[in-house]
Amino acid sequence: MTMIYFDNSSTTLPDEEVMASFVEANRRFFANPASIHGLGTDAEKLLERAKEQMLKIVHCENGEVIVTSGGTESNNLAVIGFARALQHRGNHIITTSIEHPSILNACRYLEEEGFEVDYMPVDEEGCISVEKLIRKIKKETILVSIMHVNNEIGSIQPIQEIAKAVKERSRAVFHSDCVQSFGKIPVAMDENGPDAITLSAHKINGLKGTGALIMKHGIRPQPLTYGGGQEKGLRNGTVSVPNAVALAKAMRMSAVETERKDFREWRNELIAFCNQYENIKVIAENSAAPHILSLSFKHINGEVAINYFQENDIYISTSSACSSKNKQISHVIEAIHLENSFKNGVVRLSFGKDNHKEQIEICKDVIKRFMELMERGLK
């Protein structure tokens, strides 16, 4: 059997065209873009062209791109950088209880510096209440950071509605971690969208070690590093032009104006199949992105399921890949108040561009055989 990879929310296989663009940029535009000679000027022009392409894709042509090492750095720069830059206005931050650790731990760090942070609760589908968010906004609110799609269960937050609420009631910056949404559902930074978003290349068939913080014109975080003043002083150090080129290429190849219908069809088909088993619970069944399906097996450890799937050449994950080796229950699973009998059995399937319909049929057969095996063991 050919391997079936359903762990695309963890990372994706780099696209051949993306890798080719990276190699070509390294060969032809290897010079430091900060150098004033011709080779440096050519590299700088290529860097700016790559950034212009990124901005156009997210409908933020007059914005600014800071190329980073990935989603974690971008989220840290957004949360810590904007909080410190805006603390003359207030010290209040709003986020959610199910954010990526790079957001949550940055917020906890800021609490030690004296910032006040509200962690919005979510319902059993992993969604916040916009009405409750509105009640949390106050004069001292300077930053709202709410992810678009949750990396563990796929729940989608209404970032357009949130952006409108924040802008009408405060001068706060609204940042959204869009690492899991870009390329699967539309992400737009038009006048009705977030002020800043985070992207990560390796989630969209790009290269690991590359991400971006994209910001609207006129907002500026405080830098977290200090050096030679590159990236307008916001991220010091020599900029990797090839990484920026490869990210722009990956974004061009994966950008969508509507959600991925094939992913949605596959997800719905697997949900219908799993719902026939009383010992399988579909998490965020009605509120999740098309490419993420989070399941839990009753009274079964998720690692047991992962091992069985792997024995059948299907690769899935438990919870988030960032913390799957941690034996504790995920903070996201705790936040949605999943029943105790299902808490340890959570697994995630996530689709990517190399998956196809026939693999869904194979997956259904593996689930069927796994449940037959488990049900015999539970009797």
Buried (B, 14 or more C-beta within 10 A) or exposed (E): EEEBBBBBBBBBEBBEBBBEBBEEBBEBBEBBBEBEEEBBEBBBEBBBEBBEBBBBBBBBEEBBBBBBBBBBBBBBBBBBBBBBBBBEBBBBBBBBBBBBBBBBBBBEBBEEEEBBBBBBBBBBBBBBEBEEBEEEBBEBBBBBBBBBBBBBBBBBBBBBEBBBBBBEBBEBBBBBBBBBBBBBBBBBBEEEBBBBBBBBBBBBBBBBBBBBBBBBEEBBBBBBEEEEEBBEBBBBEEBBBBBBBBBBBBBBBBBBEEBBEBBBEBBEBBBEBBEEBEBBBBBBBEBBBBBBBBBBBBEBBBBBBBEBBEEBEBBBBBBBBBBBEEEEBBBBBEBBEBEEBBBBBBBBBBBBBEBEEEBBEBBBEBBEEBBEEBEEEEE
